[in-house]
Amino acid sequence: MIFTTQDNRRGFSKFADGYQSPDQKNNSLKILVTGASGFIGSRLLKKLIKIKSEIPDTRDSKYTIRCLTRNRNTFGNPDMDKQDNPSRVEIVEGDLSNYEDCLKALKGVDVAFYLVHSMEGSSKNWKKFSEKEQETAENFAKAADKCGVKRIIYLGGLTHGKESELSQHMLSRKHVGDILKKSHAKVTIFRAAVILGSGGGSFEMLRYLVERLPLMICPKWVLTKCQPIFIDDVITYLSSSIEIPQTEGKAFDIGGPDILTYVEMMKIYAKILGKSINILIIPFLTPRLSSYWVDLVTPIKASLARPLIDSLKHEAVVKDDQIKKIIPIKLKSFEDSLRYCINEEDKYKRKKDKSLIKKERTSMSANYKILLISLFLLLAIGTTYYFLDDRVQFLQPFWLFIAAVWYLLIFVSIYFVRFGARLGALIAGILGWGSLVFWLLDNFHMVSGYSIIAERPSNNEIWRDIVGIIIASFTAISSHNIFHKIRLHG
């Protein structure tokens, strides 16, 4: 649920009844938000700024908000409204992996939100990432004790498996929580499964897969049950817990009202779009292969998709819902959450700075146009072999089969290029290079004096091949540019 202005005042007044501020002498509660430019942190910061502006001046305590960022010059989130601008908070520049920076960020802080996570990257480096995460958490916990931090609030992953059964990704999340609990601060841990929100990896992966694929080849992890939760509900839990003593020193499972498999999620999303999808489940499709597939058909990198997919292997269902009694909110259903995310995405696109849109269009549209035009031209040039070419070899079963595959790949490539998927650029690149080699070999007689593929082409056919070589070159170059530029920057 998203509180209105009056709801916020009433809700936080109710939550704070009988609660003594950690810093009554100064009449302030200093809050640190780490990861404030991320998917969760940026929304939490926006919520805290909103709450701060709505707390009456006569109230016993006020919020002072601080956030930690690696680079203050690039800090900020385009989602923020002008009244929620980061300039209204104290910004500290630093890196949590540096103990001195932790001390600087935590000095005078009463409540610290730990929202950093860095498991993205090659799976062979996950152990290194996990060790770095634990080292960062240890720095933070040690600095929190040194600075006398009263509370730490951490958002981890929802899983109930044994440590030996957990993926490296989920195991690291658990270890971070365990390390933070060793500090002298009262640590609150919220454990969530799939978090639904525009810009979040899990939602974006779901969205792109459903929107782009009429047929989905999926591994067996799509049958695992999980309890997705709406991003604003997560933010409400996090922000509300600041002044609720019953949440201190405890861990809570949080999830939405629906328990679903990933297959069911995809079908519900497809239903909202009015689209029919077919899903084929292949048991031997590994998380590694799945992540590469996601990388090719969505803008989400394989290095980000892999930990997301790994976490979906584990059943993530709320076992203890005591948080509902402590912070009673109306949780958004999965379908309502999706509809909200779709509307939010549309609003963001409309609000997006026009100059930024123009810049993006300028950098990518030229390559897209060149690639699409070159693919249609390849289609036209290839078709001439069946009404302008006199060589009967190309009517034999072998060459007809090659032609059928070639045509199919062109149509598949055009389909995915239109959606901005890297798979379209990859197939187009293969077509471009393959066609280029074919036409060069078809004119090999000009160098060696004899033909390799078929009979020597006529003069008109030679000119046709030369035009084809030029078009295929444009196809290969533009597809290469697109393949290496399409990415989701969350």
N, C-alpha and C positions, 0 to 999 in steps of 0.2 A: 504494500500500500504506500502511496505517496501522500504524505501529510500536506494539508493546505496550511496557510499561515496560521489560522486559528487552531487547527489541529496540533500544529507544532507547539504552540504555546501551552495548550491544555495538556498535551501528551507529556512534554518535558517537565511541566509543573507537577504533574502526577507522579512521574518517575522519580523526581527529586525530593518528594516529601520525606522528611526525616533524614535526609542524606547530608552529611557534613562535608563541605568542600575541602579538598586536601590542602588548600592554601587560604584559609579564612582570613588570616591577618592582612593579606594583600588583596582580598576580595577578587581573586582571579584564579582561573583554572587554565594552565598552559598546556596545550595539546600539540604533540608532534605527529605529523603525517609523513611517513617514509613512502617512497614509491608514488609520490603525489602526481606524477605526470602519466601514470599507468592507467590501465582499464578500470581498476577498482579505486585506486588512490585519487584520481582526478574527480571522480564522482563523489567520493567521501569528502574531499576538500570543498567541493561546491556545496554539499549538504551542510557542512559545519559552518561555512561562511553565511549561509542562509539562516541557520539557527542562531548564530551570533547576532545577526542583524535584527532578529525577531525577539530576542530576550529583552524584556523591559529594563530600563536603567535602574529601577528600584530593587531589582532582584539581588539576592545576597552575593552571587558570584557571576562573573562574566568570563567569556572564553577569550584566550589569547592563542592564536593559531600560528604554528610554525611548520614549515615543510622543508624537507631536505631534497636537494637536487644536485646532480653532478655538474650542471652548467646552468647558471641563472639566466643567461642570455637566451637559451632555447627553451626555458621553462614556460609552461602554459599549455592549455588545451583548447583547440578550436571549438569544442562543444560548449565552453563556458560563455554565459551571457556577460554583458558589460558590467552589470552590478556584482557579478561573482568573480571578477578579475583577480588573479593571483596577487596583484599589487596590494590587496587588502590583508594579506598575511605576511608574516615575517619569513623571508627566504634565506636559508642557510645553504651554502655551496659545500659539497663534500661527498665522500664515498664511504659507505658503511664498512667496507673491507679495511678501512683505515681507522685504527682505534682512536686516534686524536680527533678525527672528524666526527666519530661517534660521540665523544665527550663534548665537542663543540655543539653538536645538534641537540644533545640531551640536557645540556646545562639549564637548570631551572624548570625542567619539564615535569608535569604531574602525571599526564597520561600520554603514552606513546603507542601509535599504531604501527605495527610491523607488517608491511605489505610488499616486501621486495621478494623477488623470485627470479632465478637465473638459470633454469634448466634447459633453456633453448640451446641447441647446438648438435653437433654430431654425437651419435650414441656412444661412439668409442671414447668420447671425452666426458661422458656423463659422470663417471667416477670423480674426475677432476672438478667438474661443476659442483657435484655433491659435497666434496671436501671444502670447496670455496664457500658454499652456502653455510655449511656448519661453522666454518671459521668466522664468517660474517656475523652469524647469530651469536657466537661466543663473544665477539667484540662488543656487540650491542648489549648483551646481558651484563657483561662486566662493566661497561660504561654506564648502564642504567643503575647498577648498584652504587657506583662511584658518585653519580649525580643525585642519588636519592629519589629515583623515579618511583611513584606510588603504584602505577598500573601499566601493564603492557597488554595490548589487544592484538591478537594475531589471527589471520585468516588462512586456514590450511585446507587440505583435501579430505573428503569424506570417504573413508574406507574402514572396514572392520577385519580385514585379513591379517594373518600372522605376518611378521616382518619378512620371513623367508619366502612368502608368497607375493609380496608387494613388488611392483615395478620400481626401478631406480628412482623414477620421478616421484611416486607417491611415498616411497621410503624416505627420500630427502625431505619432503614436506613434514613428515612425522618427526624426523630427527630435529628439525628446526624448532618445532613446538616443544619437544622434550628439553632442548637446550635452554630455551627462553624460560621454561618453568623452573629451572635451577636458580634463577635470579631471585633477589629478595623482594622484587615487585610482585604484586598480585596479578597473575597472568590469566587472561581470558582467551580461550581458543574457540573459534568458530570453525566448524568443518563443513564444507560445502562440496557438492558434486558439480554437475554442469551448471554454469552461471549464464543465464540468458540476457544478453545485452548487445546492442549494436557496437561493433568494434572488438568484442570478445572473441577469442580464438574458437571456442566451441560453437558459438552461434554462427560465426562466419563460415565455418566449415560446413555446418548443417545447411545454411542458406545457399552457399554456392553449389553444393552437391545436388540439392533438390532442384534448383533453378536451371542448372546446366545439363543435367543428365537425364535422358528419357529412360535409360537402362542403367542400373547401378550394380556393379559387381562388388560385393561386400564380404568381409571376413566374418567369422562367427562372433566377434566381440559386439556386433550390432544387436545381438540378442540378449546382452547383459542388461539387467535392470538398473536403473538409476532414478534419482529424484531431483530433477532440475529445479532451479530456483531463479526467480526474476532478479535482475541486478539491483533494482531499487529496494526490494525486500532485504537483500543482503546489506545494503547501505543503511537501511533503517535499523537492522539488528546491531550493526557496528556502532552507529552514532548514538543510538538509544542506550547502549550498554555503558556509556561513559558515566552516567549518573545513576546507575542502578546497582546498589551494593550486592544484590543477590547474584550478579554475574561474576563477581570477583573470584579469582582463583579457581574457575571451573571451565570445563570444556563442553561445548554444545554442538550437536548435529543440527544443521539447518537445511531445509529442503522445502520445495513447493508442495502443493496439495496432490500432485499427480506422480504416480510411479510408472515409468514407461521404459521400454527398450529404445535403443537408438533407431531401430526400424520403425517403431510406432511414431517416434518424433518426426521422422522424415515423411511419413504418410500424412500426419496431421498438417505439417507445413505445406505439403503438396496440395492437400485439400483446400487450405486457405487460398492458395494461388490459383485454384481451379485447374490443377494439372494432374494428370495420371502418371504414375511412375511404376516401373517394374524393377524388382530387387532380386538379384541372384546371389545367394550366399555360398561362398567357397571356403570350406574349412581350413584349407592349407595356405590361405592368403595371410602372410605374417604382418605384424605391425610395421616392419620396415618397408615391405612392398606396398602396404596400404598408405604409408606416409608419402611414398614416391608418387602414388596415384593421386592423392590429394594435392600434392605439389603441382602436378601437371594440369589438373582440371579446375583448380582454384588458385587465387593469389597467395595462399598460405604456404609458406616455405616448409619443406619436408622436415627441417630441423625443429620447427615449431609444431608441426602436425604430429610428429612421432611421440613426444611426451603426452600430448592430448589423447592420442589413440591408445597409448600404453595405459593411461589412467582409466580409460573406458573399459578395459579388460576386467576390472574389479567391480563387483556389485556395490553400488553406492546408494544405499537406502538408509533413511533415518531410523535408528533403533530406539533412541530416547528423545522424545519431543518435549521435554520439560521447558524448553525455551519459550514455547507457546504460552505457558502460564506466566512466565516472568515478563516477557515482552509480547503481549497479545496484539497481533496485527492481522489484518485480512490478507492472506497470501494470494498472489495472482496465480491463476491457473496457467498451465503450459500454453494453451491456445491463446488466452488473453495476453500473455507475455509476448508471444510471437507477433500478434497484431500490433502491440505497442512498439516493438522493435522495428517493425516494418515502417510504421508511421514516423518513428524517430529518425530512421534512415532517410526517409523522404524529406523531412524537415531540415536535416543536416545538409543535404544536397542543395536545398533551396537557400540556406543561410551561408553556404560556403562562399568565401571571398571570390568575387568574379575574376579578379586578376589571377588568383591561384588556379581557377578552373581554366582560364585562357592559357596560362603557362603549361598546364598539364596537357591540354588539347594540342597545343603547338608541338610539344615534345613527342607525343605518341601518335597523334592522328595521321601525320604524314606517313609513318611506317605502316600503320593499319591500312590506309588507303592504297598505298603501293602494293602491300601484300594481297589485299582482296582483289585489286584490279589484275595483278599478275596471275593470281590463281584462276580467275575467269578467262584470262587470255590463254593460259596453259590449256584450259578446257577446250577453248575454241581451236587452238593450233593442233592439239591432239586429235580432234574430231576430223580434221582435214585428211587424215590418213585413210579415211573410209569413203571419201567422195572426190578427192583430188589426187590421191596417190595411186599409181598404176601397178605397184608392186603387190603381187598376190600373196607373198609370204606373210603379210600382216593380217591375212584372213585365216590363217591356220589356227588350230585350237590353242596352241601355246601362247601366241601373241594376243589372241582374243581374251585369254585368261589374264594375261598381264595388263591388258587395257581395262578389263573390268575392275581389277584391283586398283589400278591407277585412278580411274574415275571415282571409285568409292572413297579413296583417300582424299581426293580433292574436295568432295562434298563434305566429308567429315571435318577436314581442315577448315573449310569455310564456316561450318557450323560453330566450331569452337573459337575460331578467331573472332567471330561476331560477338561472342560472350567474353572475350578478353582472356581466355584460358591459354596457358602455356602449351597445352597439348596440341592446340591448333597450330601454334608457331612451330612446334617440334615436327609435326607431320608435314607442314608446308616446307620446312627445311629439307626434310628427306626427299620430298617430291622435287624440290628445286634442284638439289644436287643430282638426284637420279635422272631427271629429265635432261640436265646439262650434260651428264656423261653419255646418255643415250644419243643425243643429237651430235655430240662431238664424234662418237664412234660411227654414227651414220655418215659422217663426212670424212672419215679417216682416209678414204681413197684419195683425197686431195693432197695428202702427205705421202702415203705409201704407194698409191697407184692401184690398190685393190680394196674391196669393201669387206667389212667384218660382219655387220648385222644382216644385211640383205643385199639385193642387187643394187648396183650403183644408181643413186637418185638422179632424176632429171635436173635441169637448171632451175626450174620453178621450185622443185622440192629442196634443192640446196638453199635457195633463198629463204624458203619456209623454215628450214633448220637453223639458219643464221638468226632469223628473228626469234625463233624458239630459244636459242642459246642466250640471247640478250634478256628475254623475259625470265628465263629460268635463273639467270644471274641476279636479277632484281628480287626474285622470290627468295633465293637463298640469303641474300644480304638483309632484306627487311625482316625475314623470319628470325634471323640471328639476333637482330637488334631488339625485337619484341620479346623473344624468349628470355633474354637477360635483364629486361626492365620490368616485367610484370611481377609485382609483389604487393602483398598487403602490409602496410605499415600501421600497426595498431597503436 
